[in-house]
């Protein structure tokens, strides 16, 4: 039997009822959709479910159709009374976890969901208590994914878990970029990557990615050809000798670079470091 289409008030739908896998909506695409709806109406209904515990006017939770709902609400704000309702399929998931799985299944077919967002929904679903572990979230939200894809999804989720909030606009990262981060994080470079981002003045994703290139290059080189560790705690890649001073070691094509960051990294201190190095390596 065909699912009936309901005409629901816009203010009866809670768009935040489920953890969502979108970080941002493309402005140009949203404007195009608004123009299409204003001229021809909404061609594809959204999907909702009834809230077990409604709050005020909110009676339904959004499963899929965030962009469509956002466009309709924007049009209604611009032209009050013209778009007060939206067509919707009423779904009946057994629980919230099944509702999230339905949302992921619908969005998984779309090319505009970024790798970061795919990892984000796994982390948010676990953190919200829908699943106990990331593995459980992957299994439930991607039940038909082959083993290789599940492994990539776990890697994406691990990168999000470690670095969420440190990167500017991470949804612009390609899958290869996120997987490179994930491999380095798993390889023991998490502290160095986080410190590099936290103490950097880079304020764009491009600048942050450029900043991380030496770290990722050394991590990948080490993972591909790990040298035997001859003494505990070596090699040393991160040092915080006192409050306000961080020293990071980075390998480059020409050798190594020591980066001094923090309020204590002043010219006088660097002069003292150079004096000490000169004493250590001056000809006897």
VENSUL-V337462 format. One line per field, one symbol per residue. ss: DSSP state (~ for helix, > for strand, _ for the rest). A space follows every 50 residues. Layout:
ss = ???
This chain:
ss = ____>>>>>~~~>>____________~~~~~~~~~~~~~~_____>>>>> >>>>>__>>>>>>>_~~~~~~~~~~~~~______>>>>>>>____~~~~~ ~~~~~~~_______~~~~~~~~~~~~~______~~~~~~~~_____~~~~ ~~~~~~~~~~~~~______~~~__~~~~~~~~~~~~~~~~~~~~~~~~__ ____~~~~~~~~~~~~~~~~~~~~_____________>>>>>__>>>>>> >____>>>>>>_____~~~~~~~~~~~~~~~___
